Amino acid sequence: MLQRSLFVLLILLAGTFGTQAQDPLNIDDFWELPYVSAPQLSPDGNYVIYTVSEVVIDRNSWRSTTYIMNLETKERTALSNDISNIQWAPNGKMVSYFASRYGKSGLFVAPIEWGNQPELGPETFLGQVRQTDHFLGHPTKKNYAWSPDSRHIAFVAADWEGCNPNRNANDPIEIDRTMYKTRTGFSDNCRTRVYISDLTEERSVLTPGPYDSHSVSWSADSEKLVFLSNHTDDPDMNYNNDLFTVDIASGDITQLTTSVGTEHDPQWSPKGDRIAYPATRRPVNTKDSPAENTQVYVIENGQVSSWTKSLDRRATSPVWHPEGEWLYFSARNEGRSLVYRVRKGETPEPVIDEEGMVGALAVGPDKLVFTFQEPGQPSELYEANLDGTQMERLTYETEEWVRDHEFASVQDFWFTSFDGTKVQGFIATPHGHDGSAELPVIHRIHGGPHGMYGYSFNDFNELLAAEGYAVVFINPRGSTGYGQEFADGTYQAWGGGDYKDLMIGMDTALVRFPFLDQDRMGVTGGSYGGFMTNWVVTQTDRYDAAVTVASVSNLISFYGTSLYQLLIETEFNGLPWDNFSLLWHFSPMAHIDKVTTPTLLLHGEQDMDVPITQAEEFYIGLKKMGVPARFVRYPNEGHGVRQPQHRAHYYREIMKWFNEYVKPRP
């Protein structure tokens, strides 16, 4: 922590004695912000490769640069600006990556040539890696992996035999399966297979048959792969992934698990004696936002045990230490994203526990390297000892951008809800606000329903604060990071206890922070936060305006039009026709006649997570009831607005709406 403290002190001193003034943020500033991601440690732990991405607003696209850093000297070198998903070979002599060049697009391999500075040597093209748009679930990894002996690469790709990835847009679509939608359209029905390459363009399929296979990891002897697949009679009707192995020489496939729950992301240990994986155990689960927290399980000598059972949090993303005894994993806790480690038979211990969010993690022989962000500081790369001590910042990609701008102040607060449940909230206030001036308030509601707000760098909060708003954001029951009972708090009641938490939390904030102007308040959220925004305006008129994004308005029609049927079955315990009155009761459309709040609706036209028909229903209801309403549709966008130019328009629409209905004094 000493290094981080010294860095913060230096930045403060630079601000004190420097001559460059800081400016409030505006929307255009975000197109200049670099995004640091994807650290990949060399096998010896001496180098890290990472990616820096930036928006090219006039091209409505992104560009990325891949860097390599010497962890002893901290010197970095650009390797390329046109590759992605880079990985080290276990021998440390080569890297692999995806690229498009020389009329070829797919997977490449190249040696690292050291010389005066590291650079990529002559490339070898391993072939195209075809993709499928069929949706297999958010945690699914259509990944690739080097064999430990560095002689082969296994990769997940689409098998285009027997499907139609290039369907003519004018052709009729014949449908005979349940999961016929993808996240932005209609499924091409292609299966994902596991393939193997010997570092030439020769390849062979390891997982034939009528099932999707994905999420691969190698055994230590390079003789087997573990992967995930759903071999039930109709995989579209459930989310029951299991672990399988395939023998590279014989092609024999063996099923390792037969649980009723869902396995994810298997990781074979470096010694080859264990396989770690996150999993759920409930018989009905969803590919979207499950209430059940994953635990990290380990298979050893054919026996399965949970290594995180004593930790009442959602454990994800296991990574073995190279010696194979310590297992590192991520979990969210009370607004923070932490790194834990655990050994067999021991209790998990936090090793990175800061008021911020740890992202991607790489574990080396003697260090951890990870991305980390916190309020006022976008994601950068850090390193620490294996026990989390001596946390030190490695990259300064965002330093100039941060130095030039002002950022909101963020603090948390706790309150007791209607039934005695303790709930955490946060407030962001404009830079330099001393509490003397009244501020209009925007109440933000997160998605999921099992998401979590916390100590992160949040561009939308920063923009609202720069515009002069205070932002209140609360983690009501249903949120992750507070235990399983809390996560189950929305069960059969979207808009029940969670709505009460949000309202009591806002009441608490108005008392705790008397500079908040209760006569100038807006509310907004996306996805489940959009559902809750719709629900809020049907239940209260306390807000002067609402902005609802990618929102659900009718749980009955949502079930049949979304690709997330299992979400409703999981959250409401069954099929909608057996639960019609309950689903209709918790549908905002059932109470549209109570709305008086001016409402802006924003939605992607290709959204199949929450189809745009949900916004259409609510918008027409608002117009019929005479409520001021505006509806913005974004072509070629799915669940959320991704294209930079659309994103700029999206932010401006929100600001205009709140500035019209909330910001002026009544």
N, C-alpha and C positions, 0 to 999 in steps of 0.2 A: 504493500500500500504506500510505502514511502515514495516510490517513483511517481505514482499517480498524484500524490499530494504536491510533490515538487513541481510537476508539470502544471497543475492547476495554479500554483503560486506564480509561476513564470507567466502564465497567460494573464493573470490578474495584474501583475506588474507591467506587462506590455500594454494592457489597457489603460493603466494609470499614467504611464510616461509617454505612450505613443501619441502620434498626432492624428491618426486616422479615425474619423468619427464612425460610430456604428449607426446603421440605418434600420428602421422598422422593416420587417419582412413584407414583401408583396408576392403575388402569385408568380410573376415572371422570375423571381429570384430562385425558385425551386428548379428551374431548368439548368441552373449552373451548379447544383449540388451533386457531388460525386457520391456513389454508393459502393461501399466496400463489402465484399462477400467471398464465400467459397474458399477458405484457407485449406491448403493441402500441404502437409508436412512431408519433407523427404524422409525416407526410411531411417537415415542416421540422425534425424532431428536437427540438422544444421541449416536447412533452407526451408522456406515456406513460399509456396506459390499462391497468389490470390488474384481476385478480379476487381477492377474498378469500372463501374458503369455510369454513363452520363446520358442525359436526354439530348437529342438533336431536334429541337422543337420545329425548325423550318422543314425538316424531313419527316416529322411526326413519327420518330423512331428512336432507338437507343443505339449507342455504340459502347463497346467494352474493350478494355485493355487488360491483358494478363501480365502480371509482374512476378518476378522472383526476388526474394530478399535473403541475404546472408544474415542469419540470426546472431552471428558474433559481431560483425561490423555494422549491421543495420543498413547496409547499402542495398538499394533495390535497382533492378534492371527490367526494362520492358521486354517481354518475350514476343508478344504479338498483340495486334489489335483486331484480329478476325478469327479467334478460336473460342471455344467454350467447353465446359465440362472437362477440364484437364485433370489427369491423374498421373501420379508417379508409378513407374514400374517398381516392384519390390526390390529389385537389385540396385535401384537408384540411378541407373544409367540412361533410362529412357522415360519419355512421357507419352501419353496418348491424349487425344482430344478430338472434338468435332470441328469441322471446318468445311468451307465451300471454296474450291479453287481449281484452276485448270479444267474447268468443266466437270469436276467431280465434287460430290457432296456426301459426306459421311464421316467415318472414323479413320483417323490418321495416327501413325506412330512415328516418333522422331527421337534421336538421341539428344541428350544435353551435351553441348560442346562448351567446355569451361573457358579456356583461353584467358584473355584479360578480363572478360566478363561473360557470364552464362548466355548462351543463345541456342536456338533450336538448330539441329543439324538437318541433313537430308531426310525428307519425309517418305514414309511408305503408306500408301492408301490401302486400307483394309476392306473397303467396300461401303456401300450404302447401308444405312441402318433405317429401315422403313418404320414409319410410325402409324399407329392407329388412333382414331379419336374416340374409340369405345371407352366409356368411363368405368374404371375399376375401383374407385375409391380414392379419397384424398391422400391417405398414407402410402398408397402404392408406389413402388419405385421401379420405373422402367429404366433400370440402371445398367451399368456394365462394370466389370471387375477383372483385374489382372490375377492370374494364378500366382501363388507364392513363389514358384520357380521362375517366374517372368517369361514363360514360354508360350502362354496362351492368354487370350482374352475371352471371357464369356460376356455376352450382352443380350439384352432383352429387345426384341424387335417384332414388328408385325409380320405375320404370315399372310401375304396377299392372295394366296390360293383360296378359292371358294368364297371370296368376298368381293366387294366392289368399292375400292377406295376412290375411284375416279368416276363416280356416277355422273351421268349427264343431268344437269339441273332440270331439264324438261321431262326426264323419265318418271313414270309412276313409281311410287315407293311402296313396295309390298312388305308388310310387317307381320311377323309371326312370333316375336319375342317381347318380353316385358320391358327390358332395358333397351328400348329402341332409340332413346335420345342420348345425346352427349351433352356436354356443358354448353355448347354453342350451336347445336344443330341436331342432325340425325346420325346415328351410328353407322359406320361403314361395315360393322359386323366382323371385322378382322380379328383374329386371335393373336395374342402375344405369345411368342415362343422364346425359349432360351437357346441361343446359338453359341457356338464356339469357333474361334479363329486361331490359327497357328502363326499369327503375325504376318500372314499373306492374305490374298483375297480369297483363299480357300476357306470355306465355312461349312459347318454341318449343324443340323438341328438336334438338340438334346431332349426336347420335350414335345414330341408329336402328340396327336390326339385331339379330342374335342374340347379341351379346356385352356383357359388363359394361364400362363406361367410368368412369374415376374419376381423381383426383389431377390437378387442372387448374392451369394457369398461363398467363397472357396474354403475347402478343408486345408489344413496346414501342409498336407503331403501332395497337394495339387491333383488329387485323384478323384475328388467328389465336389459337387456343388450342392448347397442347400438353397431352396427356392420356395415361393409361396404359390399355392393354387387352390381353387375351390372345386372339388370333385363331387359335389352333391348333384342330385338329379337335375336341378335347374338352378344354376348359380345366380340367375337374375332375381330369384325369389328370396335370397338370403345373403348374408355377408360372412359366410363361414369359411374363411381362408384357413388352410392348414399348412404345416411344414412338410416338405418332401426333400429327398436327396436323389441325385442322379449320379451314377457311376460313369466316369468319363470313358473308360475303356469298353465297358460292356453295354452301356446305355440303360442298365437296370435302374428303375425308379422305385423308391421305397417311401411310404408315407410314415412320417415320424409322429404326428399328432392327430388326434381324433376328437378334439374338444368341441363343445357346442359353441364356443366363442370364436373370436377372430384374432388370428396371429398377424403380426406385422414385422417387417424389417429385420430378418434374422442376421446375426453376426457370429460367424464361426470364430472360436478363440484361436490365438496364434499357436497354441500347443496342439490344437485339434481335438481336445478332449471335451469341449463344451460348446453349446450353441445358445446364445442369448437372444431374446426377442421380447418386445412389448406385446401384450395380449389383453383382451377382455374375456369375460367368462359368462356373460349373460346370453341366453339362447337367441334373443332378438337384438340386433344392433343395426346401426346405420352407417352408410358410407360418407355421411356429411359431418354432423357434429354430435357425437355420442355423449350421453350423460355419464356413462360408466368410465371411470378413470382406468387407463391401462396400467398394469404392473409389468415389471421386467421379470420374465421367467428364464430359467436356464435348464437346458437338457444336459444331463451328465450320466453316463452309463445307463441310458435308457430311462432315467428317472427325471421327472419334471418338478422343479420347486421355484417358488417366487423369492427373488432376492430383495424385493422392495415392499414386501407385505406390511412391514411395520411403518412405512411412510404413507400417510393418508393423503397422497397427492398423485397427480397424473404423471407417471414416469414414462419418458420417451427417449428415442435416439440413443440406444446403447452403443458404446465404443469401448473395445478392450484396450488395455495397456499392452504394449508389444510383448511383455513377458507373460501375459495371460492370466494373472491373478486378480488384479484390480479391474473392476468394470465401472466405467464412467457413464453417466446418463444425465438427461435434462429433466427438470420439473419446474412448474410455476408455483409460486408461493406468495400470496398476499401482495400482488402487484409487481412482483419481481420474477425474473426467469433465472434459475440457478443451475449450477453444475454440481452434481453429487458424485460420490464414488462409494463402492461397496465391495467387500470380499465375501466369499462363501461363509455363511453362518454369522455374519456380523450385521450391524445396523448401518444403513446408509448415512453418510456424513456429508454435509455441504462443504464444498471446497471453493467455489466462487459464489459468494452471497453478498451482492452489492445492491444498492438502490438503482437498479438498471436492468437491462435485458441482455442476457447472453444468447447469441444466435448459434451459428455453425461452430462446431468444436472439432479440433484435431488433437490427437493424443500421441506424443512422441516418447522416446525412451526416457527423457528426463525433463519434459516440459509439456504444458498445455498451450495451444494457440487457439484463439477464438475471436469471434466478432462480439462487440459489446457496444451498446448505446444507452444513453440516459437522457433525461430532460435537458435540453439545451445543447446536446452533443450527439450528432448523427453517428451511425455505426462506423467504428474503426477496428483495427486489428490489435489484439493484446496478447501477451504471453504471461505465463505464471509457472511456478514450480508445480510439481504433481500434486502437492497438498494445498494448492491455491495461494500460497504465500508469494511475496515479491511480484505482485501483479504490475506489469509494466506495459505502457502503450508502445506499439511498434510502428503504426502508420499515422500520418498526418495529412491524409488526402483532403479532409474537410476543414483543415485548420484555417486557411485563408477565408473560406466562405463563412465559417463561424465568427472569425474576428471582425468581419465586416457588418455583422447584423446583431440586432437585439433579440432576446428570446424571453419567453414567458417564464414566470416563477411558478413552480409546481409544488404542492404539498398535499399530504393525505389527511383524512379525518375519518374517525370511526363513529358509529352510532348504533343504538339498539333499536331494532325494528319491532313491529307490532306484537310478535310472539316471543320476544327475548333474544332473537338471533342477532349476533354481532355482524355488522356489514361495514365494508370499507368503501370510502369515496375519495375522490381527488378534486382539487381545484387548480386551474391555471389562470393566472392573472397577468395583465399586460406588463411588459418590462418597465421597471421603475415605479409601478403603482405603490403608493404608500398607505393606502387604505382611507384616505381622506375624501376621495371623490367617489360618488356612486357609479356603479358599472352596470350596463345591461348584461344579461346572463343568457348563455346558451347551454342547455342541458343535453349532453351527448349520451347516447345509449348504444352499447356494443352489440355485435352480432353473435351468432352461435345457434342456440342461446348460451352455449357453454364457452364463450370467449372470456377475455379478461383484459381490463384496462390496467395501466400501471405506470411504472417509471421508465418511459420510453421517450424517444424523440418522435413527436407526433406532428406531422406537417399541418394537418387541418387545425389542431389546437393552436399551433403557432400563428396561422393565418387569422384565426378568429381573435386571438389576443392582440395581434398587431392592428386589427381593425377596431380595437377598443372594447372588446367583450371579455368578460370572465367566462370560463368554461368549467362547468361542473360535470364530472363523469364518475359514475358509480358502478361497482360490481355487485349487482343484486344477486339473490339466490339463483342458482343455475350456473353461475360463473365457475370457472376452474380456479384452482389455487387456494381453495378453502376447505378441501376435504370432500369425501363422497356424499355425505348427507346433504351438504350445501349444494353440490352439483345436481343432485336429484330434486332440487327445490322447485323446478318447473314441471315436474311430472304431472300430466293430465290437467295442467293449469297454466297455459301460456297467458299471462296477464292476470295471474292470481297474486301469490305472494311476491313475485318479482316486481309487479306494478306497485304494490304497497311499499316495498323497499325503496323504489325509485322516488316515490312521492315523499316518504318520510325522510329520505336522504336529502331531497331538495329543501324540505322544511328545516332540517338540521343545518344545512349550509347557510340558509338565509339568516338563521339566528347566530351561528358561529362566525359568520363573515358579514357584519352589518352593512358593509359597503355594497353588497349585492342589491340591486333594485328589483324588488318583487313586482313592480309595475311594468317592467320591461324584460320579458323572458321569452325565449324561443326553445324549441325542442327538435332534435334531429337524431337520426340513426339509419344504418344500412343493414339489409338482410333481415335477421331477426330484430336488429335495432330498428329497422324500418317497420316491421310488424308492430313492435312495441310503440313506435311513434304513432302509427295509425291507431293503435289501441288507446294510447294516452289521449288523443284528441276526441275520441268517442266517450271518454270517461270524465274529462275535466275541461274547463275553459280557462284554466289559469295561465296558459301560454298564449302569447300574442301572435305567434306564427309557428309553423312546423315545416320541416323539410324531410321528406321520407324517400329513401333511396333503396332500389331493388327490393321492394317491400312486399310482404304477404298481407293480403286483406281478407281472404276467404279460405279457411282451412279445408273446406269440402272440395272446392274446385282446385286448390293447390295440390291436393293429394293425387288427382288424376292427371294433372298437366305437368308437374315437376318430375325430374328423374329421381326424386327422393321420396318414393312411397314409404320406404323403411323408416324414414325420419318420423313421419306421423304415426306409423304403427308402433314405433319404440316409445315415443313421447306420450302417446295417448292410448297405449295398451290395446291395440287391435285395429280392426278394419273400420273405415269411417261409417259404413252403413250399420255397423253394430254400435256406433258411438255418435250418431248424427247430432243429437241434441247438445252433447257436450262440445263437439267441434264447432257447431254453429254458435253456441253461446260465446266461445272465445274467439270468434271471427269478428274483426272490426266492422265488416260489412253488415253484421247483424244489428249494429248500433249506429249506423251512418246518420240516422236522423237526429242524433244528439250533437253532431259536430257543428261548431261555429268558428273554429280556428282557421285562418287563411293557410292553405297548404300547398307547397310545391312538391311535385312528384318527379323524380329522376330515375330513368330505367334504361338498361341496354336492351336493344331489340332482339338480340340473339341469346338472351338469358334463358337457360333451361333449368338452372338451379331454382330460380323463382321466375317463372315465365312472366312476360310483360303484361299478360292478361290480368294479373293481380293488380297492377297499377291502373290498367284500363277500367276495371270494375270500380275501384275506389274513386278514381277521377270522375267518372260519370255520376257516381253517387253524390259526390261533393257538388258537382254542377247542378244536379237535380234539386239538391237541398239549398241552392243559392249561396253556397260557401265560396269565397274567393279562392280560386284554384288555378294552378298552372301545371302543365305536363310537358316534360322535355324527354324526347326519345333519342337514344344514341345508336345510330346504325353500326353494325359490325362490332358491337360490344356485347360481352356476356355478363356474368355476375360481377358488377362493378365496372368502373370506367377506367380503361387501361391506356388507351392511346393518348399521348401527351397533349395534342391539340384539343381532344375531347375533354381531357382532365382540366385543362385551363378554362374551358367553357363551363364545365361543371362547377368549379370553384367560384367563378364569377356569378353564375346564376344563384348560388347559395348566398353569396354576400349581398347581392342586389335584393334578394327576398328578405333577408333579415334586416338589412339596412332600411328597407321600406316599412316593415311592420313592427320591428322590435326597437331599433336604435333610437328613433326620435322620442323625446319625452312625451308622455301622454298629454 
